[in-house]
Amino acid sequence: MDTVISSDNQFRADNQQGRLDPLWIVGFVDGEGCFSISIFKNSTIKLGVQVFPEFVVTQGAKSLNVLEDLQKYFKCGKVYENRRSDNHRENIYRYCVRSLSDLNQLIVPFFR
């Protein structure tokens, strides 16, 4: 189950202004993020399938602040916690934008 994360952590060991640089964001997302489109069967929809586009960037718990910085920069999306039950020591966090209007008006134009 996903849990929405909100943090008021003001301490940053890194240069926060550097993290908000558009070129840094492009490079970071190139390595840690993706655009995806999932298609699910859904008998309640006229065509029988549901299209689910999203923009996602993932990080471990130690780098949660990076995802929060991206959320603040783009002013949209949410940060979710994915709890792990395998042998890894920390949970995974996702910055995720699913809104079509946010994807079309904010996220995609930024990367163009």
N, C-alpha and C positions, 0 to 999 in steps of 0.2 A: 504494500500500500504506500502511496506517495504521501509525504508530509510537506506542506508548504513551510519554508524556512524564512524567518525574519530575524535579523541580528542588528543590534545597535553597537557592535564592536567598532570602536573608533581607532584602535591601535592598528597601525600598519607598519610592518618592518620594511616594506618596499616604498617606492616613490609612487604615490597614488596618482599624481598628475601624469606621470609617464604611462601609467596603465590606461589612462583615458585617451591617449594619443590614437587617432584613427589608424595609423599605420601599424601600431602595436596590436590593436584589436584585430586587424585583418590577418596578421601573422599568427596570432594566438588562436584564432578561430580556425585557421587553416590546419593547425595541428591538433586541436582539441574539440572541434565542433563539426556540425554537419547540417545540411538541409535534407529533409527526407519527406517522402510522401508515402503513407501507408494506405492500403485499400482493404476495407473490411466488408464482409458480407453483412447486410442488414436488410432483413425482409420487410421492415417498416418503412423503407424508403422506396420511392417509385422505381428507380433503376436497380434496386436490390443490392447496391454497394454504397459504402460511405468512403469518401476521400478525406484523408486526414493529413494535411501538410503541417510541418513544424520545423523550427530552427532550434537546435539544441547544442549547448556547450557543456561538457562534463568535467568534473574535478573531484579529487578526494577531499576529505574533511579539512585537511591542512590548508587547502587553497580556496575554501568557501568564499573568502573575501573577494577573490577575483570575479566570481559569478555575481556577487552583490554589486560590484563596481560596474559590470556589464549591464545589469538591470537598471542601475541608476543612469548610466550613459544613454541607453536607448529609451528609458522611461516607459517600458512595457515588459510584459512577460512575468514569469514567476520562477523562483528557485525552489526546487523540490529535493527532498532527501529520499534516496533509495537505500533502505536498510539492507545490509548484506548478511547472509547466513552461511557464507562459505568461509574459507580459511584466511580471508583478508582482514586486516586489523581496523580498517576505517570504512565508513559508509561512503557511498558515492553521491554526489550532488549534481543536479542538472539545472542549468538556466534554460528555460524553455519558452518559446513564443509560438502560440498556436492560432492566435487571432488573425484571420485573413486580412483585415484592415491594417493591423500592425505590421504584418509581413509585407503587404503591398506598399504601405506608405512610409515605413521606417526601416525595416531590416533589409529588404532587397535593394532599395535605392542606395543605402549605405554601401553595400558591397559592389554595386555597379560603379 
